Amino acid sequence: MNNRSPIREGSTLLNDLELCNLIEPLSGDQGNIAVRLARSIWSRVSEPGDALAGSLIATLGVLPALDFLMSSSSGHDIVQNLPSCDREPLQPSQLTSALQRWRPRLDRVATMDDLRIATTLGMRLLVPEDPDWPEALNDLGAHTPHMLWVRGEPRLLSQPSLAVVGARACTGYGSQITAELTGDACAAGFSVVSGAAYGVDAVAHRTALAVEAPTIAVLAGGADRPYPASHDQLISRIAELGAVCSELVPGTAPTRWRFLQRNRLIAALSRAILVTEAGTRSGTLNTAGHGAEIGRPLGAVPGPITSAASAGCHRLIREYGASLITNGTELLDLLGTNSDALFGRDLLEIDSDGEFNRQPSVHVRILDALPLRGGRELSKVAKHAGITQQEARETLTELELLGHVEQRVNTSGGTVLWALTRNE
């Protein structure tokens, strides 16, 4: 076989043992080797957000669509083989033009290199057929990515999250409010999604990392290609504690178009979008537009009326119906949860005379040591609170009687976990 030629016309992927052997380690226990390989090829040959490629795959299936691409079929041939359905019909002229731009990118050696790089970096290939696929991405319809190349934990992409975006050249005010609101979202149990750029993106990611909350970076180039280059360490840290993902094959350079298309993934992966600071010509408004198209709630932080760095936020509030966000409570309303998730139980108790009495400091420390979601073993509660296990046990018993905490059994290990009691 000529490795420098395009992938063989008419060949079936499962017969290409070299490619199958390369894709198998990246599949984990998910299987779908042929599908995963086909999607990795599509992620190389088509640009992000290519609706024609998405429609063709949705109509035919990823393997038959690739078979047509690798054959000598014309656009007319493909249309003749389309099943009758309710989808908007694909036009032969459109498909002919698309084949002319896709086929030159069919490169077996390049695909092999993609898979080798992914293996070296420990990536996971996430495809729509996987149980871990973030279903929220399917809201993009024909613009849904073919797959995601992921460094880190793929399952984080399906967790409830907030997109935090804004100006690259953010002001001190923008940095401060971004850190505060990001911290509030993390405290309420939400992951943070952003683009790892300068300014607001970097502040959001670093805030999440500082409080040990999951954060996801969606890149406009390959997942192995940090951009900006000076954020190499930040992106590596995100990959260690969260996830770094891209729909583009490893080594792909970011371009203006790819940045704009990347923004649709940030919007789709999130439950809501928060713009903390942005100018009127900021690319951040593109993310907000993608979110509006697929029904994601949009929030914007106001700034001084004299600040050009906040003019984009004011425009989103004035012209696009963005919710005005000034504190954590308003942010949680945007996310569809209540302030109990942020503040937990009120630390002020009312006595019989109607006076407020602050709880003992050890109670506060124990409550702070418990996660907002899930539970924690006694020894770990004591360690986080900085007290002995005996003190922690006595204090937890008191708080249990007061209705602030409860015991739960860890089904996987049978151990007792302490958790905050939730107000329903």
C-alpha positions in Angstrom: 0.0 0.0 0.0 1.3 3.5 -0.8 1.2 5.2 2.6 1.5 8.7 1.0 -1.6 8.2 -1.1 -5.1 8.9 0.1 -6.9 6.2 2.0 -7.7 3.4 -0.4 -10.8 3.8 -2.5 -13.5 1.3 -1.7 -11.6 -0.2 1.3 -13.4 -1.0 4.5 -11.8 0.4 7.6 -11.8 -2.9 9.5 -9.6 -4.4 6.8 -7.0 -1.8 7.5 -5.3 -3.5 10.4 -2.6 -0.8 11.0 -5.3 1.8 11.6 -7.4 -0.5 13.7 -4.4 -1.4 15.9 -3.7 2.4 16.4 -7.3 3.2 17.2 -7.9 0.4 19.6 -5.9 1.7 22.6 -7.8 5.0 22.3 -11.2 3.3 22.5 -10.9 2.2 26.1 -13.7 -0.2 26.9 -16.1 1.6 24.6 -15.4 -0.4 21.4 -16.9 1.0 18.2 -13.5 0.8 16.5 -14.7 1.2 13.0 -17.0 4.1 13.9 -14.3 5.8 16.0 -11.8 5.5 13.2 -14.3 6.8 10.7 -15.1 9.8 12.8 -11.4 10.5 13.4 -11.0 10.7 9.6 -14.0 13.0 9.2 -12.6 15.3 11.9 -9.5 15.6 9.6 -11.2 16.1 6.3 -14.0 18.6 7.2 -13.7 22.0 9.0 -15.5 22.5 12.3 -19.2 23.2 12.0 -19.5 21.9 8.5 -23.3 21.4 8.3 -23.1 19.5 5.0 -20.8 16.9 6.5 -23.0 16.7 9.6 -26.2 16.3 7.5 -24.6 13.6 5.3 -23.5 11.6 8.3 -26.8 12.0 10.1 -28.7 10.8 7.0 -26.5 7.9 5.9 -24.5 7.0 9.1 -20.8 7.8 9.6 -19.5 4.6 7.9 -21.6 4.7 4.7 -20.9 8.4 4.4 -17.1 7.7 4.6 -17.5 4.9 2.0 -18.9 7.4 -0.5 -16.2 9.9 0.4 -13.4 7.3 -0.2 -15.0 6.1 -3.5 -15.3 7.8 -6.8 -19.0 8.6 -6.3 -20.2 12.0 -7.4 -22.6 14.3 -5.6 -25.4 13.0 -7.8 -24.5 9.3 -7.0 -24.8 10.1 -3.3 -28.1 11.8 -3.6 -29.5 8.8 -5.5 -28.6 6.6 -2.6 -30.1 8.8 0.1 -33.0 7.2 2.0 -36.3 9.0 1.9 -36.8 10.9 5.1 -38.0 14.2 6.4 -34.5 15.9 6.4 -34.0 18.8 4.1 -32.8 17.3 0.8 -29.1 17.4 0.1 -28.3 19.0 -3.3 -26.0 17.2 -5.8 -24.2 20.5 -6.6 -23.5 21.1 -2.9 -22.2 17.6 -2.4 -20.0 17.8 -5.5 -18.4 21.0 -4.2 -18.0 19.4 -0.7 -16.3 16.3 -2.1 -13.8 18.6 -3.9 -12.8 20.1 -0.6 -12.9 16.9 1.5 -11.1 14.4 -0.7 -7.8 16.2 -0.9 -7.6 15.8 2.9 -7.9 12.0 2.9 -4.4 11.0 4.0 -3.7 7.7 5.6 -0.3 8.6 6.9 -1.7 11.8 8.5 -4.5 9.8 10.2 -1.9 7.4 11.5 0.1 10.3 12.9 -3.1 11.7 14.5 -3.7 8.5 16.4 -0.1 8.0 17.4 0.0 11.5 18.9 -3.3 10.9 20.7 -1.9 7.7 22.2 1.4 9.4 23.3 -0.6 12.1 25.1 -3.1 9.6 26.7 -6.0 11.1 24.9 -9.5 9.6 24.7 -11.5 9.7 21.5 -15.1 10.6 22.5 -17.8 9.9 19.8 -21.6 10.4 19.8 -22.0 6.6 20.0 -20.3 6.5 23.4 -22.2 6.4 26.7 -20.0 9.3 28.0 -20.8 11.5 25.0 -22.1 14.9 26.3 -25.7 14.8 25.0 -25.9 18.6 25.2 -23.7 18.9 22.1 -26.4 17.3 20.0 -28.4 20.5 20.4 -26.1 21.8 17.7 -27.9 19.6 15.1 -26.0 19.4 11.8 -23.2 21.4 13.5 -22.6 18.8 16.1 -18.9 17.8 16.1 -18.0 14.5 14.6 -16.0 13.6 17.8 -13.9 15.1 20.5 -10.2 14.5 21.2 -9.9 14.7 25.0 -7.0 15.1 27.4 -8.1 14.5 30.9 -11.5 13.1 32.1 -14.1 12.8 29.4 -17.0 12.3 31.8 -16.6 15.9 33.1 -18.0 17.1 29.8 -21.4 15.8 30.8 -21.5 17.4 34.2 -23.5 20.6 34.9 -21.3 23.5 34.0 -21.2 27.2 33.5 -19.4 28.9 30.5 -17.4 31.9 31.7 -16.2 34.0 28.8 -15.1 37.6 28.3 -12.4 40.0 27.1 -8.8 38.9 26.6 -7.6 42.3 27.7 -9.8 42.4 30.8 -9.5 45.1 33.4 -8.8 44.6 37.1 -12.5 44.9 37.7 -13.2 42.2 35.1 -10.6 39.9 36.7 -12.1 40.4 40.2 -15.7 39.9 39.3 -14.8 36.9 37.1 -13.0 35.3 40.1 -15.8 36.0 42.5 -18.6 34.6 40.3 -16.6 31.7 39.1 -15.9 30.8 42.7 -19.6 31.0 43.5 -20.4 28.6 40.6 -17.7 26.2 41.7 -19.0 26.3 45.3 -22.5 25.3 44.0 -21.0 22.2 42.3 -20.8 23.5 38.7 -17.9 22.8 36.4 -16.4 25.8 34.5 -16.0 25.8 30.7 -13.9 28.3 28.9 -11.4 28.7 26.1 -8.1 29.0 27.9 -7.4 32.4 26.3 -5.9 35.5 28.0 -8.0 37.6 30.3 -11.3 36.3 31.5 -10.8 32.8 30.3 -7.6 32.3 32.2 -9.0 33.9 35.4 -12.0 31.5 35.2 -9.8 28.4 34.8 -7.4 29.4 37.5 -10.1 30.2 39.9 -11.6 26.7 39.4 -8.2 25.1 39.8 -7.5 27.0 43.0 -10.7 25.7 44.6 -10.2 22.2 43.2 -13.3 22.3 41.0 -13.5 20.7 37.6 -12.7 23.0 34.7 -12.9 22.3 30.9 -10.8 24.1 28.2 -12.2 23.9 24.7 -9.4 24.7 22.2 -9.6 26.1 18.7 -6.7 24.0 17.5 -5.6 20.5 18.3 -5.9 19.4 21.9 -2.2 18.9 22.0 -1.5 22.4 20.8 -1.7 25.0 23.6 -2.9 28.4 22.5 -1.7 30.9 23.5 1.7 29.1 23.9 2.4 30.9 27.1 -0.6 29.1 28.6 1.1 25.7 28.1 1.4 25.1 31.9 -2.2 26.3 32.6 -3.6 24.0 29.9 -1.5 21.1 31.1 -2.8 21.7 34.6 -6.4 21.7 33.3 -5.8 18.4 31.6 -4.5 16.9 34.8 -7.4 18.0 37.0 -10.2 18.5 34.5 -10.4 18.1 30.7 -9.0 19.7 27.6 -10.8 19.0 24.4 -11.0 19.8 20.7 -12.9 18.6 17.7 -9.8 19.0 15.5 -7.1 16.4 15.0 -3.8 16.8 17.0 -1.4 19.4 15.6 -4.1 21.5 14.0 -3.4 25.2 14.1 -6.1 27.6 15.4 -7.5 30.1 12.9 -10.0 32.8 13.2 -12.8 30.6 11.7 -11.9 27.8 14.1 -12.0 30.2 17.1 -15.5 31.2 16.1 -16.6 27.6 15.6 -15.0 26.6 18.9 -17.3 29.0 20.7 -20.4 27.0 19.7 -18.9 24.0 21.7 -18.3 26.2 24.8 -21.9 27.3 24.6 -23.4 23.9 24.0 -21.4 22.2 26.7 -22.8 24.6 29.4 -26.0 25.0 31.2 -25.7 28.8 31.0 -23.2 31.4 29.7 -21.8 34.2 31.8 -20.1 37.2 30.1 -18.2 39.1 32.8 -16.5 41.8 30.6 -16.5 42.4 26.9 -16.2 45.2 24.4 -18.7 45.8 21.6 -16.5 44.0 19.0 -15.4 41.2 21.3 -15.4 37.6 20.0 -17.2 36.8 23.2 -20.4 38.0 21.7 -20.1 35.2 19.2 -20.3 32.7 22.0 -23.3 34.4 23.4 -24.9 34.3 19.9 -24.3 30.5 19.7 -25.8 30.1 23.1 -28.9 32.0 22.2 -29.5 29.9 19.1 -29.6 26.7 21.1 -31.5 28.1 24.1 -28.8 28.5 26.7 -29.5 31.2 29.3 -27.3 34.2 29.0 -26.0 36.4 31.8 -23.9 39.5 31.6 -22.1 41.5 34.3 -22.6 45.3 34.2 -19.6 47.6 34.5 -18.9 51.4 34.6 -20.8 53.2 31.8 -17.5 54.9 31.0 -15.7 51.6 30.5 -15.4 50.4 26.9 -14.5 47.0 28.3 -18.0 46.6 29.6 -19.9 48.0 26.6 -20.4 44.5 25.1 -22.0 43.3 28.4 -24.3 46.4 28.4 -25.3 45.6 24.8 -26.2 42.0 25.7 -28.4 43.2 28.5 -30.0 46.0 26.5 -30.5 44.4 23.1 -30.3 40.6 23.6 -32.2 40.1 26.9 -29.2 38.8 28.9 -29.9 38.6 32.6 -28.1 41.2 34.6 -25.7 39.4 37.0 -24.2 41.2 40.0 -23.8 38.4 42.6 -23.7 34.7 43.2 -27.4 34.4 44.0 -28.4 35.9 40.6 -25.9 33.6 38.9 -27.4 30.6 40.5 -30.9 31.8 39.4 -29.4 31.9 35.8 -28.2 28.3 36.3 -31.6 27.1 37.4 -30.7 26.4 41.0 -31.2 28.3 44.3 -28.9 30.0 46.7 -29.0 27.1 49.2 -26.5 25.3 46.8 -24.2 28.3 47.3 -24.6 29.2 50.9 -25.7 25.9 52.4 -27.4 26.1 55.8 -27.7 29.5 57.3 -25.0 29.8 60.0 -27.1 32.1 62.0 -29.6 30.5 64.4 -32.6 32.3 65.9 -33.2 31.7 69.6 -36.5 31.7 71.5 -36.3 35.5 71.9 -36.0 36.1 68.2 -32.3 37.1 68.5 -29.7 35.9 66.1 -26.8 33.8 67.5 -23.9 32.8 65.5 -23.1 29.1 65.5 -19.9 27.9 67.3 -16.8 28.2 65.1 -16.2 24.5 65.2 -19.7 24.0 63.6 -18.7 26.4 60.8 -15.4 24.6 60.2 -17.1 21.2 60.0 -19.7 22.5 57.6 -17.0 24.1 55.5 -15.2 20.7 55.4 -18.1 18.9 53.9 -18.6 18.9 50.1 -21.6 20.6 48.6 -22.4 17.4 46.8 -21.8 13.9 48.0 -20.2 13.0 51.3 -16.9 12.6 53.1 -15.5 10.1 55.6 -14.9 11.1 59.2 -11.2 11.1 59.0 -11.2 13.3 55.9 -13.7 15.7 57.5 -11.4 16.1 60.5 -8.4 16.7 58.2 -10.2 19.4 56.2 -11.5 21.1 59.3 -8.1 20.9 61.1 -9.4 19.2 64.2 -9.1 15.7 65.8 -11.3 12.8 64.7 -12.9 12.8 68.2 -13.8 16.5 68.0 -15.1 15.9 64.4 -17.2 13.0 65.5 -18.8 14.9 68.5 -19.4 18.0 66.4 -21.0 16.0 63.5 -23.3 14.3 66.0 -24.4 17.7 67.3 -25.0 19.0 63.7 -26.9 15.8 62.9 -29.3 16.5 65.8 -29.7 20.1 64.6 -30.6 18.8 61.1 -27.6 20.3 59.3 -25.8 17.0 58.4 -26.7 13.4 57.8 -25.0 10.0 57.5 -24.9 8.1 54.2 -23.5 4.7 53.4 -21.1 4.5 50.5 -22.5 1.7 48.4 -19.2 0.8 46.8 -17.3 0.4 50.0 -19.8 0.2 52.7 -18.2 3.1 54.6 -20.2 5.8 56.4 -20.0 9.2 54.8 -21.1 12.5 56.3 -23.0 14.9 54.1 -24.8 18.2 54.2 -28.6 17.9 54.6 -30.3 19.6 51.7 -33.4 21.8 51.9 -35.9 20.5 49.4 
